Amino acid sequence: MGASPRQRMSAVERRIQALQLHLAGVDYRTIAKQVGYADGAAAQKAVDRAIEESIARGHEDTDTIRTREVMRYNRLQAAHWGKAVKGDTKASDVVLKCMAGRERLLGLAAPRKINIEAQKLGDEILAILADAADDEDEQGAAP
């Protein structure tokens, strides 16, 4: 009889898989079942150790973290894309949020442009209104 999935994975691979599941929001009891730990507490211990090992290897640079987050957005969007294009509004919301998140992480949003002429016109209008208000105050104060 062949080795079980639990036996095939090394301890390090199991910790990495447990950490990935944890980062995806999976509870410890489910992680234990999927990866082959005795219980949720053992899975939590493995996740904690994986985090400690990651910290010991050094902090990741910002580009690496950004790349990983973009990949998560891509994966999440791909999972909801089919339903979104068929009209599912919840799936569409997820897709739009993924797009916005990617845009924010990658700095894709174009800077807002201000029409200088419109700004000048607005300033002139405000100045005229302020002068008119001053004139009314002066006329009201005269005997």
QUIWOBEL-V76181 format. One record per residue. N is the residue number from 1. SS is DSSP state (h for helix, s for strand, l for the rest). PSI is psi as a letter, one per 40 degrees, with the letter a starting at -180 (* if undefined). Layout:
N/SS/PSI  N/SS/PSI
//
This chain:
1/l/i  2/l/i  3/l/i  4/l/i  5/h/d  6/h/d  7/h/d  8/h/d  9/l/h  10/l/i  11/h/d  12/h/d  13/h/d  14/h/d  15/h/d  16/h/d  17/h/d  18/h/d  19/h/d  20/h/d  21/h/d  22/h/d  23/h/d  24/l/e  25/l/e  26/l/h  27/l/i  28/h/d  29/h/d  30/h/d  31/h/d  32/h/d  33/h/d  34/h/d  35/h/d  36/l/f  37/l/i  38/l/d  39/l/a  40/h/d  41/h/d  42/h/d  43/h/d  44/h/d  45/h/d  46/h/d  47/h/d  48/h/d  49/h/d  50/h/d  51/h/d  52/h/d  53/h/d  54/h/d  55/h/d  56/h/d  57/l/e  58/l/i  59/l/i  60/l/i  61/l/i  62/h/d  63/h/d  64/h/d  65/h/d  66/h/d  67/h/d  68/h/d  69/h/d  70/h/d  71/h/d  72/h/d  73/h/d  74/h/d  75/h/d  76/h/d  77/h/d  78/h/d  79/h/d  80/h/e  81/h/d  82/h/d  83/h/d  84/h/d  85/h/e  86/l/e  87/l/e  88/l/h  89/h/d  90/h/d  91/h/d  92/h/d  93/h/d  94/h/d  95/h/d  96/h/d  97/h/d  98/h/d  99/h/d  100/h/d  101/h/d  102/h/d  103/h/d  104/h/d  105/h/d  106/h/e  107/l/f  108/l/e  109/l/h  110/l/i  111/l/i  112/l/h  113/l/h  114/l/h  115/l/h  116/h/d  117/h/d  118/h/d  119/h/d  120/h/d  121/h/d  122/h/d  123/h/d  124/h/d  125/h/d  126/h/d  127/h/d  128/h/d  129/h/d  130/h/d  131/h/d  132/h/d  133/h/d  134/h/d  135/h/d  136/h/d  137/h/d  138/h/d  139/h/d  140/h/d  141/h/e  142/l/i  143/l/*
//
